[in-house]
Amino acid sequence: MEKPTHLLTNKPIFILGIPALILILLAVLFQFTVVTGIEKGTLEGKVYSISQRPLGGGNQNVRKVDLAKVKILDGTFIMVRCESYCQLDQEIKVTVYKPLFSSELRYVYERT
């Protein structure tokens, strides 16, 4: 009579490692498609106006994010999410992000 074998006791790395690897890959994919994207470069510009927009879900978890209208060096205006505090007439360097599966660019100001 053969001895019953359990896959978990014989190959715990395989059983526990594969789902962990899949979760890590999904988290990285989510980060680069939904949250930020891949960094494409920086722009310099001047803040012309600041507004606030709610970010998050539900009434209790809402956080306000500053959006700044910035005029970059070539004269065009872009909307920038201010992770750090933005002030009117401030000269800032904006980081440009591009999500993996989108042509939309995201502009973020983070004080370094």
Summary of the structure (lengths in Angstrom):
residues: 112
radius of gyration: 22.2
end to end distance: 68.2
largest distance: 82.8
contacts: 269
relative contact order: 0.20
helix: 25%
strand: 41%
